[in-house]
Amino acid sequence: MKLKTNCLIAFFALMTWLGTSQEGIPIYSDYLTDNYYLIHPSMAGVANCAKIRVTARQQWFGVDDAPNLQTVSAHGRLGDSPSAIGGILFNDSNGYHATVGGYASFAYHIMFSRNEIDLNMLSFGINAGFLQYKLDETEFLAPGDFDQLVAGIEQSATNFNIDFGFSYHFIDFYAHFTAKNILKNEGINFNEQGFEFDNLRTYLLSTGYVFSNIGSEWSYEPSLMYMYRDATQESTIDVNFKAYKEMDFGKVWGGLSYRRSLDGAEFVDGSSVSSQKLQYITPFLGVDYDSFVFAYTYSYQANTVNFNTGGFHQLTLGYNFNCRREKFECNCPAVN
């Protein structure tokens, strides 16, 4: 019985690992903490400052080997040219499996504005990255047990992939589109009877608008983000609202995000079959103090059936440097 239980654990761990970790950096709501570059390579160097961002995310405090994610990113313009470069390093761990990877980015920004007052800019960006996947099977079997599907060692494999996207900024409006993992990788197979996934493509579409009255210290930014996974034909949508207040020392901002899956999952509820859709409610709060950025994000999974009600905590620390003067008269915090 114990052997069967361990085999089931190994099977579901492998399926979860292959189905989620291979895609690279998990797509959470950290892009709302002044970090759109994490999901859209075309945002590299789009601002008047070069940026460094560090994030740490921990799920389900008190649960051993709970999912956690750390990222480090930096990007900026190459002098006064329209070209920009960036880089991302990340570590994503979840129980027995983990993904470690890095991306190098290049972006090019084309200005359509006739002057430095009206913002009208089209940007293109590309990521190229290596991802190393690890699966630790050393604890799957008890001493002396044997299963031909479980190697009982820590296994790893490496893949290379590319993301490509574009961004468009027009005064207070913006839109981004990115195709992630556009190459068809060979499926990762850690044993002869393993499962392989070679289509990791994910499409992201973001759009928003920043509103503010003339002379007001407040501005408001509603936005949407749509995500579609090609292999499983799953899709989710984020509905976001963010508010900013100008202060003597910088800026205070915060907001709320609601993520909902457009595809439901069925489960047995007593004697009947019910269904539910993934839902996240995410409040966030941040401060821009001089050249530094501090932000906290909390996500609550609002589903009837879930593993744990502890929530998801994330901290973001940032630093802006090599800043140029603000050129455009617009409510465009991602650019100015």
C-alpha positions in Angstrom: 0.0 0.0 0.0 2.9 2.3 0.9 4.5 1.6 -2.4 1.3 2.4 -4.3 1.0 5.7 -2.4 4.5 6.7 -3.2 4.0 5.9 -6.8 0.9 8.1 -6.9 2.8 10.9 -5.3 5.6 10.5 -7.8 3.1 10.5 -10.7 1.3 13.6 -9.7 4.5 15.4 -8.8 5.9 14.6 -12.2 2.7 15.6 -14.0 2.5 18.9 -12.1 6.2 19.6 -12.7 6.0 18.9 -16.4 2.8 20.8 -16.8 3.8 24.0 -15.1 7.4 24.5 -14.3 8.7 24.0 -17.9 7.2 27.3 -19.0 9.8 29.4 -17.2 8.8 32.2 -14.8 5.3 31.6 -13.4 3.0 34.4 -14.3 1.6 35.9 -11.1 0.6 39.5 -10.4 4.1 40.9 -9.7 4.0 42.8 -13.0 1.7 45.3 -11.3 4.5 46.3 -8.9 6.2 48.4 -11.6 7.6 45.2 -13.1 6.0 44.7 -16.6 9.4 43.7 -17.9 9.1 40.3 -16.1 6.3 39.3 -18.6 6.9 41.6 -21.6 10.5 41.8 -23.0 9.4 44.9 -25.1 9.3 46.8 -21.8 13.1 46.7 -21.4 14.4 50.2 -21.2 11.1 51.8 -21.9 11.3 54.1 -18.9 13.5 57.2 -18.4 15.5 55.3 -15.8 17.3 52.0 -15.7 15.7 49.6 -13.3 16.7 46.8 -10.9 13.9 44.7 -9.3 14.2 41.8 -6.8 11.1 39.8 -5.9 10.5 37.0 -3.4 7.3 35.0 -3.3 6.3 32.4 -0.7 3.1 30.4 -0.7 1.3 28.7 2.2 3.4 29.6 5.2 3.8 26.7 7.5 3.7 24.1 4.7 6.9 22.2 4.1 8.4 22.6 0.6 5.6 25.0 -0.3 6.0 26.8 -3.7 8.3 29.8 -3.7 9.8 32.0 -6.4 12.7 34.5 -6.5 13.5 36.8 -9.4 16.2 39.4 -10.1 15.9 41.6 -13.1 17.6 44.6 -14.6 17.1 46.6 -17.8 17.8 50.0 -19.3 18.6 52.0 -22.4 22.0 51.9 -24.2 22.8 55.6 -23.8 20.5 57.9 -25.8 19.9 55.3 -28.4 16.5 53.6 -29.1 18.0 50.2 -28.1 17.8 48.6 -24.7 19.1 45.5 -23.0 18.0 43.6 -19.9 18.4 40.3 -18.0 16.4 38.1 -15.7 17.5 35.3 -13.3 14.9 33.2 -11.4 14.5 30.2 -9.1 11.1 28.5 -8.9 10.7 25.7 -6.4 7.7 23.5 -5.7 8.1 20.5 -3.6 10.2 17.9 -5.4 10.7 19.9 -8.5 12.4 23.2 -9.3 13.3 25.4 -12.3 16.3 27.7 -12.5 16.8 29.9 -15.4 17.9 33.1 -17.0 17.0 35.4 -19.9 18.8 38.0 -21.9 16.7 40.7 -23.5 17.0 43.1 -26.3 14.4 45.8 -27.1 14.1 48.6 -29.7 11.8 51.6 -29.3 10.5 53.6 -32.2 9.2 57.1 -31.6 6.4 58.5 -33.7 6.0 61.7 -31.7 6.8 65.0 -33.5 8.1 66.4 -30.3 9.0 65.4 -26.7 5.6 66.3 -25.3 3.2 63.8 -26.8 4.1 60.2 -26.2 3.6 57.9 -29.2 6.0 54.9 -29.1 6.1 51.4 -30.5 8.5 48.9 -28.9 9.7 45.5 -29.9 11.5 43.0 -27.5 12.9 39.5 -27.5 14.1 37.2 -24.7 16.5 34.3 -25.2 16.9 32.0 -22.2 18.1 28.7 -20.8 15.9 26.8 -18.3 17.2 24.0 -16.1 14.5 21.6 -14.7 15.2 19.4 -11.7 13.2 16.6 -10.2 14.3 15.1 -6.8 13.1 11.5 -6.5 15.3 10.6 -3.6 12.4 10.5 -1.2 9.8 8.9 -3.4 10.6 5.3 -2.2 11.2 3.9 1.2 14.6 2.1 1.8 14.6 -1.3 0.0 11.5 -0.5 -2.2 11.7 -0.6 -6.0 9.6 0.9 -8.7 10.7 0.9 -12.4 9.0 4.4 -12.8 11.1 6.0 -10.0 14.8 6.4 -10.5 15.4 7.5 -6.9 17.9 10.2 -7.8 17.9 13.9 -8.5 17.4 14.3 -12.3 17.8 17.4 -14.4 17.5 18.6 -18.0 18.0 21.9 -19.8 16.0 23.6 -22.6 16.5 26.8 -24.6 13.6 29.0 -25.7 12.6 32.5 -27.0 9.9 35.1 -26.1 8.9 37.8 -28.5 6.6 40.8 -28.1 5.7 44.4 -28.7 4.4 47.4 -26.7 2.6 50.5 -27.8 2.3 53.7 -25.7 0.1 56.6 -26.8 -0.1 59.4 -24.2 -2.0 57.8 -21.3 -2.9 54.5 -23.1 -0.7 51.4 -23.4 -1.0 47.9 -24.8 1.5 44.9 -24.7 1.5 41.5 -26.5 4.0 38.7 -25.9 4.4 35.2 -27.2 6.4 33.1 -24.7 8.3 29.9 -25.5 7.8 30.2 -29.2 10.2 27.4 -30.0 9.1 23.8 -30.0 11.3 22.1 -27.4 11.9 18.4 -27.2 9.8 17.1 -24.3 11.6 16.3 -21.1 11.5 12.6 -20.3 13.1 11.5 -17.1 12.2 7.8 -17.6 11.2 5.6 -20.5 7.5 5.8 -19.6 7.5 9.5 -18.8 5.2 12.2 -20.1 6.5 14.8 -22.6 5.3 18.3 -23.4 6.9 20.1 -26.3 4.4 22.9 -26.8 5.0 25.5 -24.1 3.7 28.5 -25.9 1.8 31.1 -23.8 0.3 34.3 -25.2 -0.1 37.4 -23.1 -2.1 40.5 -23.9 -2.1 43.5 -21.5 -3.8 46.9 -21.9 -4.6 49.9 -19.7 -5.2 53.6 -19.4 -4.2 56.1 -16.7 -6.7 58.8 -15.7 -6.0 62.0 -13.8 -7.5 65.5 -13.4 -5.3 68.5 -14.3 -3.3 69.5 -11.3 -4.4 66.6 -9.2 -2.0 64.5 -7.0 -4.0 61.4 -7.8 -4.1 59.2 -10.9 -6.0 56.0 -11.5 -5.1 53.1 -13.8 -7.6 50.3 -14.8 -6.0 47.5 -16.8 -6.6 44.0 -18.1 -4.3 41.1 -18.8 -5.3 38.0 -20.8 -3.3 34.8 -20.8 -3.8 31.8 -23.1 -1.8 28.5 -23.0 -1.7 26.9 -26.4 -1.1 23.3 -25.5 -4.0 23.0 -23.0 -6.2 25.7 -24.5 -6.6 27.3 -21.1 -7.1 31.0 -20.6 -7.3 33.4 -17.7 -8.0 37.1 -17.3 -6.8 39.7 -14.8 -9.0 42.7 -14.0 -6.8 45.3 -12.2 -7.2 48.7 -10.7 -4.3 50.8 -9.4 -4.2 54.3 -7.8 -1.2 56.6 -7.4 -0.7 59.6 -5.1 2.2 62.1 -5.6 4.1 62.8 -2.4 7.0 65.1 -1.4 9.4 62.1 -1.2 8.1 60.3 -4.3 4.9 58.4 -4.8 2.5 56.0 -2.9 0.5 53.5 -4.9 -1.7 50.5 -4.5 -4.6 48.6 -5.9 -6.5 45.4 -6.4 -6.3 42.6 -9.0 -8.8 39.8 -9.7 -7.8 36.8 -11.7 -10.3 34.3 -13.0 -9.8 31.2 -15.2 -12.2 31.0 -18.1 -12.0 27.2 -18.0 -13.6 25.2 -15.1 -12.5 22.0 -13.4 -15.0 19.4 -12.2 -14.8 17.6 -8.8 -16.9 15.2 -6.8 -18.9 17.0 -4.1 -20.6 14.3 -2.0 -22.9 12.4 -4.3 -22.8 15.0 -7.1 -20.3 16.5 -9.5 -19.5 20.2 -9.1 -17.2 22.6 -11.0 -15.2 25.6 -10.1 -12.9 28.1 -11.8 -9.6 29.3 -10.5 -10.0 32.7 -8.8 -7.3 34.9 -7.1 -7.9 38.2 -5.3 -4.7 40.2 -5.0 -4.3 43.5 -3.1 -1.0 45.2 -3.4 0.7 48.3 -2.0 3.9 50.1 -2.9 6.1 53.2 -2.2 8.5 55.0 -4.5 11.0 56.8 -2.2 13.6 58.8 -4.1 15.2 56.1 -6.3 14.0 53.1 -4.3 10.8 51.0 -4.7 9.2 48.9 -2.0 6.0 46.8 -2.6 4.0 44.0 -1.0 1.5 41.7 -2.7 -0.9 39.3 -1.2 -2.9 36.8 -3.2 -5.9 34.9 -1.8 -7.3 31.9 -3.7 -11.1 32.3 -3.6 -12.1 28.7 -4.4 -14.3 26.2 -2.6 -11.7 23.5 -3.1 -8.0 24.4 -2.5 -4.9 23.0 -0.9 -4.4 25.7 1.7 -6.1 28.9 2.7 -2.8 30.6 3.8 -2.4 32.8 0.8 0.6 33.9 -1.3 3.0 36.6 0.0 5.4 38.5 -2.2 7.9 41.3 -1.6 9.4 43.5 -4.3 12.5 45.7 -3.9 13.7 48.1 -6.6 16.2 50.7 -7.5 16.1 53.2 -10.4 19.4 54.7 -11.7 20.8 56.5 -14.7 17.6 58.6 -14.9 17.1 61.1 -17.6 14.7 64.0 -17.4 11.0 63.2 -17.9 10.2 64.1 -21.5 6.5 63.5 -22.0 3.4 65.3 -20.6 1.3 62.2 -19.9 0.0 60.0 -17.1 2.5 57.2 -18.0 4.2 55.9 -14.9 5.8 53.0 -16.8 7.6 55.6 -19.0 8.1 58.7 -16.9 
